[in-house]
Amino acid sequence: MLTEGSVAVPTASKSRLARALSVEWLGQMVASLCWMVSMLVYGIQSPGDWLQMGAATAWSVANIASLLSSDAATTPSSPEGSS
């Protein structure tokens, strides 16, 4: 655990916050949310509109999942066969 001032900040949470504030992740989230909002503003009137809404939603869910699951990928693990 790292300490920042008088508040203890877990390392995993800090790295997740850093990734969430990165230009790449924020750009993807803003784009996917704008896509969803535009679909709602212009209306969903055809099967193609539903497909676009599904794609925008899947994109947002994938972005959030990548943020949550990347903690496991950055946590160092012990090598196999070590005692």
N, C-alpha and C positions, 0 to 999 in steps of 0.2 A: 504494500500500500504506500502510495506517495502522500506526502502532506503538502498542502498548498495553503500557506498562512496557518490558520488554526483549524482548518477543515481537512479531514482525511479524505482523499480522493482515490478510489480504487483504480488500479492501472487499466483494467479492461474497460471501465466506464470512460476513462479519459481518452483512450484510443478510439472508442466508439464515437465519442463526441467530436474528436478531431476528424474522423472520417465523415461524419454527418455534416460537418462544416466545410468540407473540401468542395472545391469548385465543381469537380466531376460529379459528385453525388448530388449536390444541390441543383446543378443544372439538369440532371436526369429527373429529379423529383419535380422541379418546376415545370419541365416540359410535359411530363405525364399528367400532372394535375391540371395544367392549362388545357391539355387535350380533353380530359374528362369534363372540365367546366364548359368548354366550347360545345361539346356534344349536348350538354344539358341546356345551354343557352339557345342553340339553334334547333333543339328538339330531336327526339328519336322517333323517326317515322317509317323506317324501312329496316329490313333484316341487316343490310350493310351498316346501318347506324349502330345496331346492337353489336355487330362484330367489332366496330371501332371502339365502342364503349368497353367491350370485353378486353380488347388489346390494351387500351389505356389503363384499365384496372390491373391487368396482369403485369404490366410494366411497373406500376406503383408498388404492387405486392412484391415483385422481384427485387426492387430497389430496397425496400424495407427488410426483406429476408437477407439480402447480401450484407446489410449493415449489422443485423443481429447474428448471422452465422459466421462472420469473419472474425469474431472474437475467438472462436475455437481454432481457427487457422493460425492466429497469431500467438496462441499460447504455446510456449515451448513444451515439448513432451520428452520423456526420457527415451533414449535409444533402446531398441530391442536388444536383449541379451546382457544389459548392464545390471549389476546387482545393487 
